Amino acid sequence: MGRVPDFESQEMLLELGFNPGKPDGDWGPLSEAAYLRWLNARIEAIKGDDPPWLVEARRLLGTKEISGPRHNQVIMGWARKLGIFYREDETPWCGLFVAHCMSQVTDRQPSNPLGSRNWDSYGKALNEPVPGAILRFWRGSPRSWKGHVGFYVGEDASYYHVLGGNQSNAVTIAKIAKRRLVSIRWPESYPVYGKPIHAQREGTVSTNEA
């Protein structure tokens, strides 16, 4: 009777497409290898499809700057870790947020990631965004030096849904007009996967990130 659970497990693995050999109740190397393949598949499914930098960005949702002399030490800590001179969290920090999240991969970052326009040459260009793609927008007017940068998490007919820092002084998801898009970037070292996500409703419309 002690072998019955092994027999049933072998049959289950076979039905799920993980071949353990002939189901006979004898839990040998083939059964163990099939079980490990099934377990790894389950772990990957639980992890989801987000690239590692977007996982980090989602974890930081709600992080806010703090007025006054103290400032938010989480935000200040990103700069210290990256070796970036950064005086206070009241200085625009959308690029700092992206730089922190992108430190999850080994690609060379812009020499001054605080300037949103510097992300236009990061990694490689994409023709359309996928979850985790870096979106750069003009701010104020297309000719202005001002800009904004964040991560694509979805879109609707008129707006990209952007997970970014310094959006209403916090890490939030905001809707930014598609007409303001300047570039779509992706790290060279990481395979591009996923597809655009349409008709999401999350986020508020942003007209001037600061």
VEXVO-818897 format. One record per residue: residue in one letter; x, y, z of N, C-alpha, C, CB in turn; residue number from 1. Coordinates in steps of 0.2 Angstrom, whole numbers, padded with zeros to 4 digits. Atoms other than C-alpha are relative to their C-alpha. Last residue first. Glycine has a CB too. Example, Ala and Ser with C-alpha at 12.3 -4.5 7.8 and 13.67 -1.06 7.14 Angstrom:
VEXVO-818897
R   r      nu      nv      nw     cau     cav     caw      cu      cv      cw     cbu     cbv     cbw     k
R   S   -0004   -0006   -0001    0068   -0005    0036   -0004    0005    0003    0002    0002   -0007     2
R   A    0004   -0006    0000    0062   -0022    0039    0004    0006    0000   -0005    0000    0006     1
end
This chain:
VEXVO-818897
R   r      nu      nv      nw     cau     cav     caw      cu      cv      cw     cbu     cbv     cbw     k
R   A   -0005   -0004   -0003    0035    0334   -0057    0001   -0002    0007   -0002    0008    0000   210
R   E   -0003    0003   -0006    0024    0325   -0069    0005    0005    0003    0003   -0007   -0002   209
R   N   -0006   -0004   -0001    0013    0337   -0080    0004   -0003    0006   -0001    0007    0001   208
R   T   -0001   -0005    0006   -0003    0330   -0088    0007    0003    0001   -0005    0005    0000   207
R   S   -0005   -0005   -0002   -0006    0314   -0078    0001    0005   -0006    0006   -0004    0002   206
R   V   -0003   -0003    0005   -0023    0304   -0080    0005    0006    0003   -0005    0004   -0005   205
R   T    0003   -0007    0001   -0026    0293   -0065    0004    0003   -0006   -0001    0004    0006   204
R   G   -0004   -0006    0000   -0022    0274   -0064   -0004    0007   -0002    0005    0000   -0006   203
R   E   -0004   -0003   -0006   -0030    0258   -0068    0003    0006   -0001    0005   -0005    0003   202
R   R    0003   -0006   -0002   -0043    0255   -0082    0004    0003    0006   -0007   -0002    0002   201
R   Q    0000   -0001   -0008   -0034    0242   -0092   -0003    0007    0002    0007   -0001    0002   200
R   A    0007   -0001   -0004   -0041    0241   -0110    0001   -0001    0007   -0005   -0005   -0003   199
R   H    0005   -0005    0002   -0025    0234   -0119   -0006    0000    0005   -0003   -0001   -0007   198
R   I    0006    0002   -0004   -0009    0225   -0113   -0005    0006   -0001    0002   -0001    0008   197
R   P    0004   -0006   -0003    0004    0226   -0126   -0006   -0003    0004   -0002    0004   -0006   196
R   K    0003   -0004    0005    0014    0209   -0128   -0004    0006    0003   -0005   -0004   -0004   195
R   G    0006   -0004   -0002    0026    0199   -0118   -0003    0003   -0006    0001    0004    0006   194
R   Y    0006    0004    0000    0044    0195   -0121   -0006    0003    0002    0001   -0007    0004   193
R   V    0007   -0004    0000    0060    0204   -0125   -0005   -0005   -0001    0000    0004   -0007   192
R   P    0004    0002    0006    0076    0194   -0120   -0007    0004    0001   -0002   -0008    0000   191
R   Y    0006    0004   -0002    0087    0203   -0107   -0005   -0001   -0006   -0004    0004    0005   190
R   S   -0002    0006   -0003    0105    0209   -0110   -0006   -0005    0001    0004    0000    0006   189
R   E   -0003    0005    0005    0101    0223   -0122    0000   -0007    0003    0006    0003   -0002   188
R   P   -0007    0002   -0001    0089    0231   -0109    0003   -0005   -0005    0001   -0002    0007   187
R   W    0000    0007   -0003    0073    0238   -0117    0007   -0002    0001   -0004   -0005   -0004   186
R   R   -0006    0003   -0001    0068    0256   -0123    0000   -0007    0004    0005    0004    0003   185
R   I    0001    0007   -0003    0053    0264   -0130    0006   -0003    0001   -0006   -0004   -0003   184
R   S   -0004    0006    0001    0055    0283   -0135   -0002   -0006    0004    0008    0001    0001   183
R   V   -0006   -0002    0004    0047    0300   -0137    0003   -0007   -0001    0004    0004    0004   182
R   L   -0005    0005    0000    0029    0297   -0131    0006    0002   -0004   -0003   -0007   -0002   181
R   R   -0006   -0002   -0003    0019    0313   -0128    0006   -0005    0000   -0002    0002    0007   180
R   R   -0003   -0005    0005    0005    0309   -0141    0007    0002    0003   -0005    0005   -0001   179
R   K   -0005    0003    0004    0002    0293   -0130    0003    0005   -0005   -0004   -0005   -0005   178
R   A    0002    0000    0007   -0005    0303   -0116    0005   -0003   -0005   -0002    0008   -0002   177
R   I   -0003   -0006    0003    0000    0298   -0099   -0001   -0001   -0007    0008   -0001    0001   176
R   K    0002    0000    0007   -0011    0288   -0087    0004    0006   -0004   -0007    0000   -0002   175
R   A    0004   -0006    0003   -0003    0286   -0070   -0001   -0001   -0008    0004    0006    0001   174
R   I    0001    0001    0007    0003    0271   -0060   -0005    0005   -0002   -0004   -0007    0000   173
R   T    0007    0001    0002    0011    0277   -0044   -0001   -0003   -0007   -0005    0006    0001   172
R   V    0000    0006    0005    0028    0279   -0035   -0008   -0002   -0001    0004   -0006    0002   171
R   A    0000    0007   -0003    0025    0296   -0026    0001   -0005   -0006   -0006   -0002    0003   170
R   N   -0005    0000   -0006    0027    0315   -0028    0000   -0007    0003   -0002    0005    0005   169
R   S    0003   -0002   -0006    0011    0315   -0039    0004   -0001    0006   -0007   -0003    0001   168
R   Q    0006   -0002    0003    0021    0305   -0051   -0005    0001    0006   -0003   -0007   -0004   167
R   N    0002   -0007    0001    0038    0306   -0045   -0006    0002   -0004    0006    0004   -0003   166
R   G   -0001   -0004   -0006    0042    0288   -0048   -0001    0007   -0002    0007   -0001    0002   165
R   G   -0006   -0005    0000    0034    0278   -0062    0001    0003    0007    0000    0005   -0005   164
R   L   -0002    0001   -0007    0022    0264   -0067    0006    0004    0001    0001   -0008    0002   163
R   V   -0007    0000   -0001    0015    0270   -0083    0001    0000    0008    0003    0007   -0002   162
R   H    0000    0000   -0007   -0002    0267   -0091    0007   -0002    0003   -0005   -0006    0002   161
R   Y   -0004    0005   -0002   -0001    0273   -0109   -0001    0000    0008    0008    0001   -0002   160
R   Y   -0005   -0001   -0005   -0016    0284   -0114    0005   -0007    0001   -0003    0002    0007   159
R   S   -0004   -0007    0000   -0027    0287   -0128    0006    0000    0004   -0005    0005    0001   158
R   A    0000   -0003    0006   -0035    0270   -0133    0004    0007   -0001   -0007    0002   -0003   157
R   D    0006    0000    0003   -0030    0261   -0118    0000    0004   -0006   -0006    0003    0005   156
R   E    0002   -0006    0004   -0013    0256   -0111   -0008   -0001   -0002    0004    0000   -0007   155
R   G    0006    0001    0004   -0004    0244   -0100   -0001    0006   -0004   -0006   -0002    0005   154
R   V    0004    0005   -0003    0011    0242   -0088   -0007   -0002   -0003   -0001    0001    0008   153
R   Y    0007    0002    0002    0024    0252   -0096   -0003   -0006    0003    0001   -0002   -0008   152
R   F    0001    0007    0003    0038    0258   -0085   -0007   -0001   -0003    0002   -0005    0005   151
R   G    0003    0005   -0005    0043    0276   -0081   -0001   -0007   -0004   -0006    0002    0002   150
R   V   -0002    0007    0001    0052    0291   -0088   -0003   -0004    0005    0008   -0001   -0001   149
R   H    0002    0005   -0005    0047    0310   -0089    0002   -0007   -0002   -0007    0000    0002   148
R   G    0002    0006    0002    0054    0325   -0098   -0002   -0005    0006    0005   -0004   -0004   147
R   K    0003    0004   -0005    0060    0343   -0097   -0003   -0007   -0003   -0006    0004    0003   146
R   W   -0005    0005   -0003    0072    0349   -0110   -0003   -0004    0005    0006    0004    0003   145
R   S   -0003   -0001   -0006    0057    0357   -0119    0005   -0005    0002   -0006    0000    0005   144
R   R   -0006   -0003    0001    0054    0356   -0138    0004    0001    0007    0000    0006   -0003   143
R   P   -0005    0005    0004    0040    0343   -0137    0007    0003    0000   -0002   -0002   -0007   142
R   S    0001    0000    0007    0031    0354   -0124    0005   -0004   -0003    0001    0008   -0002   141
R   G    0001   -0007    0001    0028    0354   -0105   -0001    0001   -0008    0006    0004    0002   140
R   R    0004   -0004   -0005    0035    0337   -0103   -0001    0007   -0001    0002   -0002    0007   139
R   W   -0001   -0007   -0001    0041    0325   -0116   -0004    0003    0005    0000    0004   -0007   138
R   F    0005   -0004    0003    0039    0306   -0113    0003    0008    0000   -0006    0000    0004   137
R   R   -0002   -0007   -0001    0051    0292   -0111   -0005    0004   -0003    0007    0001   -0002   136
R   L    0003   -0005    0004    0044    0274   -0109    0003    0007    0002   -0008    0000    0000   135
R   I   -0002   -0007   -0003    0055    0260   -0102   -0003    0005   -0005    0007    0001    0001   134
R   A   -0003   -0005    0004    0047    0243   -0106    0001    0007    0003   -0003    0000   -0007   133
R   G   -0007   -0001   -0002    0042    0233   -0091    0004    0004   -0005    0003   -0007    0001   132
R   P    0000   -0001   -0007    0026    0225   -0099    0008    0001    0002   -0003   -0005    0004   131
R   V    0002    0006   -0003    0028    0227   -0118    0001    0001    0008    0004   -0007   -0002   130
R   P   -0002    0002   -0007    0029    0242   -0128   -0003   -0006    0002   -0003    0006    0005   129
R   E    0006    0000   -0004    0029    0243   -0147    0002   -0002    0007   -0006   -0004   -0003   128
R   N    0005   -0004    0005    0043    0247   -0160   -0007    0000    0004   -0001   -0004   -0006   127
R   L    0006    0005    0002    0056    0243   -0147   -0005    0004   -0004   -0003   -0003    0007   126
R   A    0006   -0003    0001    0073    0252   -0145   -0005   -0005   -0002    0000    0005   -0006   125
R   K    0002    0001    0007    0088    0244   -0138   -0007    0003    0000    0001   -0007   -0003   124
R   G    0002    0006    0003    0098    0247   -0122   -0002    0000   -0007   -0006   -0003    0004   123
R   Y   -0001    0006   -0004    0098    0265   -0116   -0002   -0006   -0003   -0004    0001    0007   122
R   S   -0005    0004    0003    0099    0279   -0129    0002   -0007    0004    0006    0004   -0001   121
R   D    0001    0001    0007    0083    0288   -0125    0005   -0005   -0003   -0001    0006   -0004   120
R   W    0003    0007    0001    0086    0285   -0106   -0002   -0001   -0008   -0006   -0001    0004   119
R   N   -0006    0004    0000    0097    0301   -0106   -0002   -0007   -0001    0004    0001    0006   118
R   R   -0002    0001    0007    0081    0311   -0110    0006   -0004   -0001    0002    0007   -0003   117
R   S    0004    0005    0003    0075    0307   -0092    0002   -0001   -0007   -0007    0003    0000   116
R   G    0002   -0003    0006    0090    0316   -0084   -0004   -0005   -0004    0005    0003   -0004   115
R   L    0005   -0005   -0003    0092    0308   -0067   -0003    0004   -0006    0003    0005    0005   114
R   P    0007    0003    0001    0101    0293   -0076   -0006    0005    0003   -0001   -0006    0004   113
R   N    0004   -0004   -0005    0117    0303   -0078   -0008   -0002   -0001    0000    0008   -0002   112
R   S   -0005   -0003   -0005    0130    0292   -0085   -0004    0004    0004    0005    0004   -0004   111
R   P   -0003   -0007    0002    0116    0282   -0093    0004    0003    0005   -0006    0004   -0001   110
R   Q    0005   -0006   -0001    0115    0264   -0087    0003    0006   -0003   -0002    0000    0007   109
R   R   -0002   -0006   -0001    0126    0249   -0093   -0005    0005    0000    0006    0002   -0004   108
R   D   -0001   -0005    0006    0116    0233   -0093    0003    0007    0003   -0006    0001   -0004   107
R   T   -0007   -0002    0000    0118    0221   -0078    0002    0005   -0005    0005   -0006   -0001   106
R   V   -0003    0003    0005    0100    0219   -0073    0007    0003   -0001   -0004    0000   -0007   105
R   Q    0002    0007    0000    0091    0222   -0057    0004   -0004   -0005   -0007   -0002    0001   104
R   S   -0006    0003   -0003    0100    0239   -0057   -0001   -0007    0001    0001    0003    0007   103
R   M   -0004    0003    0006    0085    0243   -0069    0007   -0002    0003    0001    0005   -0005   102
R   C    0003    0007    0003    0074    0246   -0054    0004   -0003   -0005   -0007    0002   -0002   101
R   H    0000    0005   -0005    0086    0259   -0046   -0003   -0007   -0002   -0004    0003    0006   100
R   A   -0007    0002    0000    0089    0268   -0063    0000   -0006    0006    0005    0005    0002    99
R   V   -0001    0005    0006    0070    0269   -0066    0007   -0003    0001    0000    0003   -0007    98
R   F    0004    0006   -0001    0068    0277   -0049    0001   -0005   -0005   -0008    0002    0000    97
R   L   -0003    0003   -0006    0082    0289   -0051   -0004   -0007    0001    0001    0004    0006    96
R   G   -0006    0003    0003    0075    0294   -0068    0004   -0004    0005    0005    0005   -0003    95
R   C    0003    0005    0004    0058    0298   -0060    0006   -0004   -0003   -0004    0003   -0006    94
R   W   -0003    0006   -0001    0067    0308   -0046   -0003   -0006   -0004    0000   -0002    0007    93
R   P    0003    0005    0004    0064    0326   -0049    0004   -0007    0000   -0001    0002   -0007    92
R   T   -0003   -0001    0007    0073    0336   -0035   -0004   -0006   -0004    0007   -0001    0000    91
R   E    0004   -0005    0004    0061    0336   -0020    0003    0002   -0007   -0001    0006    0005    90
R   D    0005    0003    0003    0070    0320   -0014   -0006    0005   -0003   -0004   -0005    0004    89
R   E    0006    0001   -0003    0085    0329   -0010   -0005   -0003   -0004   -0002    0007    0003    88
R   R    0001   -0004   -0006    0103    0332   -0014   -0006   -0001    0004    0001    0007   -0003    87
R   Y    0007   -0002   -0001    0107    0318   -0026   -0001    0004    0006   -0004   -0006   -0001    86
R   F    0001   -0006   -0004    0125    0314   -0032   -0007    0002    0000    0005    0005   -0002    85
R   I    0002   -0006    0004    0124    0296   -0040   -0001    0006    0006   -0007   -0001   -0003    84
R   G   -0005   -0005    0000    0134    0282   -0033   -0002    0006   -0004    0006   -0003   -0003    83
R   L   -0002   -0001    0007    0121    0269   -0037    0006    0005   -0001   -0006    0002   -0004    82
R   K   -0002    0006    0002    0119    0264   -0019    0002    0000   -0007   -0006   -0005    0000    81
R   R   -0006    0002   -0003    0119    0282   -0013    0002   -0007   -0003   -0001   -0001    0008    80
R   A   -0006   -0004    0003    0106    0287   -0026    0006   -0002    0003   -0002    0007    0001    79
R   W   -0001    0003    0007    0094    0272   -0021    0006    0004   -0003   -0006    0002   -0005    78
R   G   -0005    0006    0000    0097    0276   -0003    0001   -0002   -0007   -0003   -0005    0004    77
R   M   -0007   -0002   -0001    0090    0294   -0005    0005   -0006   -0001    0001    0004    0006    76
R   I   -0001   -0003    0006    0073    0286   -0011    0008    0003    0000   -0004    0006   -0002    75
R   V    0001    0005    0005    0072    0275    0004    0003    0002   -0007   -0007   -0003   -0001    74
R   Q   -0006    0003    0000    0078    0289    0015    0000   -0006   -0005    0002   -0003    0007    73
R   N    0001    0007    0000    0063    0299    0011    0007   -0004   -0001   -0005   -0002   -0005    72
R   H    0001    0003    0006    0068    0317    0015   -0001   -0007    0001    0006    0001   -0005    71
R   R   -0002    0007   -0001    0074    0323    0032    0000   -0004   -0007   -0006   -0004    0005    70
R   P   -0007    0002    0000    0076    0341    0029    0001   -0007    0000    0003    0003    0006    69
R   G   -0004   -0002   -0005    0058    0345    0024    0007   -0003    0000   -0003   -0002    0007    68
R   S   -0002   -0007    0000    0045    0337    0013    0005    0002    0006   -0006    0005    0000    67
R   I    0002   -0003   -0006    0045    0318    0011    0003    0007    0000    0003   -0004    0006    66
R   E   -0005   -0004   -0003    0044    0309   -0005   -0002    0004    0006    0002    0006   -0006    65
R   K    0002   -0007    0001    0032    0295   -0007    0006    0004    0002   -0006    0002    0004    64
R   T   -0006   -0004   -0003    0034    0276   -0010   -0001    0007   -0001    0006   -0003   -0002    63
R   G    0002   -0004   -0006    0016    0270   -0014    0006    0004    0004   -0003   -0005    0005    62
R   L    0006   -0004    0000    0021    0257   -0026   -0002    0003    0006   -0006   -0004   -0003    61
R   L   -0001   -0006   -0003    0039    0250   -0022   -0006    0005   -0001    0006    0004   -0003    60
R   R   -0001    0000   -0007    0035    0232   -0024    0000    0007    0003    0006   -0004    0001    59
R   R    0006    0001   -0003    0028    0236   -0041    0000   -0001    0007   -0003   -0007   -0003    58
R   A    0004   -0006    0001    0044    0243   -0047   -0006   -0001    0004   -0001    0002   -0007    57
R   E   -0002   -0004   -0005    0054    0228   -0040   -0004    0007    0000    0008    0002   -0001    56
R   V    0002    0003   -0006    0043    0216   -0050    0003    0005    0006    0004   -0007    0001    55
R   L    0007   -0002   -0001    0046    0228   -0065   -0003   -0003    0007   -0005   -0002   -0006    54
R   W    0000   -0008   -0002    0065    0227   -0063   -0008    0002    0001    0003    0004   -0006    53
R   P   -0002   -0001   -0007    0064    0207   -0062   -0001    0008    0002    0007   -0002    0001    52
R   P   -0008    0000   -0001    0054    0205   -0078    0002    0003    0006    0003    0005   -0006    51
R   D   -0004   -0006   -0001    0035    0202   -0075    0007   -0001    0000   -0002    0004    0006    50
R   D   -0004   -0002    0006    0028    0186   -0082    0004    0006    0001   -0005    0000   -0006    49
R   G    0003   -0005    0005    0022    0178   -0066    0005    0002   -0006   -0003    0006    0003    48
R   K   -0004   -0006    0000    0032    0171   -0051   -0003    0005   -0005    0007   -0001   -0003    47
R   I    0001   -0004   -0006    0019    0158   -0048    0003    0007    0000    0001   -0003    0007    46
R   A    0007   -0002    0000    0020    0151   -0065   -0002    0005    0005   -0005   -0006   -0001    45
R   E    0000   -0005    0005    0039    0150   -0064   -0007    0003   -0001    0002   -0003   -0007    44
R   I   -0003   -0006   -0002    0037    0141   -0048    0000    0005   -0005    0007   -0002    0003    43
R   R    0005   -0003   -0005    0024    0129   -0055    0003    0006    0003   -0001   -0005    0006    42
R   A    0005   -0003    0004    0036    0125   -0070   -0005    0004    0005   -0004   -0005   -0004    41
R   N   -0003   -0006    0003    0050    0122   -0058   -0005    0004   -0004    0006   -0002   -0004    40
R   L   -0001   -0004   -0006    0040    0109   -0048    0002    0007   -0003    0004   -0002    0005    39
R   W    0007   -0002   -0002    0034    0100   -0064    0001    0006    0005   -0004   -0006    0003    38
R   R    0002   -0005    0006    0052    0099   -0070   -0007    0003    0002    0000   -0005   -0006    37
R   L   -0004   -0007   -0001    0057    0093   -0052   -0002    0004   -0006    0008   -0002    0000    36
R   Y    0003   -0004   -0006    0043    0080   -0052    0004    0006    0000    0001   -0004    0006    35
R   A    0006   -0002    0003    0049    0073   -0070   -0004    0005    0006   -0005   -0006   -0001    34
R   A   -0002   -0006    0005    0067    0072   -0064   -0007    0003   -0002    0004   -0003   -0005    33
R   E   -0003   -0006   -0004    0061    0062   -0048    0001    0006   -0005    0006   -0002    0004    32
R   S    0006   -0003   -0004    0050    0050   -0058    0003    0007    0003   -0003   -0005    0005    31
R   L    0005   -0003    0005    0064    0047   -0070   -0005    0003    0003   -0002   -0006   -0005    30
R   P   -0003   -0006    0003    0077    0044   -0056   -0005    0004   -0005    0006   -0001   -0003    29
R   G   -0007    0000    0001    0066    0031   -0047    0002    0007   -0003    0001   -0005   -0005    28
R   W   -0002   -0007    0001    0049    0031   -0038    0008    0000   -0001   -0002    0004    0006    27
R   D   -0007    0000   -0002    0043    0013   -0041    0003    0007   -0001    0004   -0005   -0004    26
R   G   -0001   -0001   -0008    0024    0014   -0040    0007    0000    0002   -0004   -0005    0003    25
R   D   -0001    0007   -0003    0023    0007   -0058    0000    0000    0008    0005   -0004   -0003    24
R   P    0003    0000   -0007    0018    0022   -0069    0000   -0007    0003   -0007    0003    0000    23
R   K    0006    0004   -0001    0030    0019   -0084   -0003    0000    0007    0001   -0007   -0002    22
R   G   -0001    0007    0002    0042    0033   -0086   -0006   -0004    0001    0006   -0003    0004    21
R   P   -0004    0003   -0006    0040    0049   -0076    0002   -0007   -0002   -0004    0000    0006    20
R   N   -0001    0008    0001    0035    0059   -0092    0004   -0003    0006    0003   -0002   -0006    19
R   F   -0007    0001   -0003    0030    0077   -0087    0001   -0007    0001    0000    0004    0007    18
R   G   -0005   -0001    0006    0015    0081   -0099    0007   -0001    0003   -0001    0006   -0003    17
R   L   -0002   -0007    0000    0002    0084   -0085    0005    0001   -0005    0002    0003    0006    16
R   E    0006   -0004    0003   -0006    0067   -0088    0001    0007   -0001   -0006   -0001    0005    15
R   L    0001    0002    0007    0011    0059   -0085   -0006    0004   -0003   -0001   -0008   -0001    14
R   L   -0006   -0003    0004    0014    0069   -0069   -0001   -0002   -0008    0007   -0002    0002    13
R   M    0001   -0007    0000   -0003    0063   -0062    0005    0004   -0005   -0001    0004    0007    12
R   E    0006   -0001    0005    0000    0045   -0067   -0002    0008    0000   -0006   -0004    0003    11
R   Q   -0003    0001    0007    0017    0046   -0058   -0005    0001   -0005    0003   -0007    0000    10
R   S   -0004   -0006    0002    0009    0054   -0043    0003   -0001   -0007    0005    0001    0006     9
R   E    0004   -0005    0002   -0004    0040   -0042    0003    0007   -0002   -0005    0002    0006     8
R   F    0003    0002    0007    0009    0027   -0043   -0005    0005   -0002   -0004   -0007    0001     7
R   D   -0004   -0001    0005    0019    0036   -0029   -0003   -0002   -0007    0007   -0005    0001     6
R   P   -0001   -0007    0001    0004    0037   -0018    0005    0001   -0006    0002    0004    0006     5
R   V    0005   -0003    0003    0001    0018   -0020    0000    0008   -0002   -0007   -0001    0003     4
R   R   -0002   -0003    0007    0018    0013   -0016   -0006    0003   -0004    0003   -0006   -0004     3
R   G   -0004   -0005    0000    0015    0011    0003    0002    0003   -0007    0006   -0001    0004     2
R   M    0004   -0006    0000    0000    0000    0000    0004    0006    0000   -0005    0000    0006     1
end
